[in-house]
Amino acid sequence: MIDFIQRAPEEELPEINRRLLIAERDKLWREVQELATKDAASGKFEGVQERIEEYRVRVKDA
């Protein structure tokens, strides 16, 4: 990959950079989704929605 980037014409570098950033974003998003799925399956998000709703009621009344 490094060799490819080193040999790429300078005018193509912004596009290569953009594509690498997209690939990294997609990889991180997949990792976040996998972790969230595991957390949800283990019950870590139980009651979160209720607590959010309770907070909104408190803030609205304040």
N, C-alpha and C positions, 0 to 999 in steps of 0.2 A: 504494500500500500504506500509506504513512504517513497519507494522508488518511483511508483506511478505518479505521485504528487510532484516529486522533484523533476520528472520529465515532462509534466504537463505544461502547455503554453500558459504564459502569465494571464492571458485574457480568460482562461478557463478556471482559474483558481477561485474566483468568487462562487461560481456554480458548484465546484467540488466542495467548497466549504459549506455551502447551503445544504447540499445533499448529505454531508457527514453530520451536520447538526440535526437534520431530520431523522437520520438513522439513530442517532444517540437519543433523541427525544422519544422515538418510538420504542426503543429498547427500555428506557427508564419507565415509560408508561406501562409496558408489559410487566415489569418488575413490581410496580406499584399495584397494579391490578391483581397480580398473584398474591402479594402480601395481604391486600385487603380481603381477598377471597378466603385466605387462610384465617385471618382474624375474625371474619364474619362467621365462618364455620365453627370456630372455637368459642363463639359467644361474646367476643370482646365488644360488640356494638349493641348488645342487648340494652334496651332502655335509653339509648341515645336520642332517639326521636322524641320520646316523652320529655326528656330533660331540655331539649331545644324548645319544645312548645311551652314548657313551664317558664323558661327564661324569657321567651318572647312576651308572655303574659305579664311577667314582672316588669319588664322594660316598658311595655306599653302603658301600664298603670302608673309608672313613676313620673 
